Amino acid sequence: MNKSVEALLESFERLPEEAKREAASEILRRSAKFKLPPLDEDTLVEAADSVFLELDKEESKHG
């Protein structure tokens, strides 16, 4: 991941929840225009693992 993307994501994480939802919605809207190749199964499994690990971290902070 390049430095610009890292900086963008770090800034995103500092936003309040409502602003995060707004930014995510706009990024998804703009991303819909890209012609992306289909994801392979390994990429999908890796993404799912990452999401579940992040959810586990959040749950352990609040529970």
QUIWO-V436137 format. One record per backbone hydrogen bond with DSSP energy under -0.5 kcal/mol. CO is the residue of the C=O (numbers start at 1). NH is the residue of the N-H. E is the energy in kcal/mol with one decimal. If there is no record, write none. Layout:
BEGIN
CO/NH/E  CO/NH/E
END
This chain:
BEGIN
2/6/-2.2  3/7/-2.6  4/8/-2.2  5/9/-2.6  6/10/-2.3  7/11/-2.3  8/12/-2.5  9/13/-2.2  10/14/-0.9  11/14/-0.7  11/15/-0.5  12/15/-1.5  16/20/-2.2  17/21/-2.3  18/22/-2.1  19/23/-2.8  20/24/-2.9  21/25/-2.4  22/26/-2.1  23/27/-2.6  24/28/-2.6  25/29/-2.3  26/30/-2.4  27/31/-2.5  28/32/-1.5  30/33/-1.2  31/34/-2.0  34/36/-1.0  40/44/-2.0  41/45/-2.6  42/46/-2.3  43/47/-2.3  44/48/-2.5  45/49/-2.6  46/50/-2.1  47/51/-2.2  48/52/-2.6  49/53/-2.4  50/54/-2.1  51/55/-2.5  52/56/-2.4  53/57/-2.1  54/58/-2.3  55/59/-2.6  56/60/-2.2  57/61/-1.5  58/62/-1.6  59/63/-1.3
END
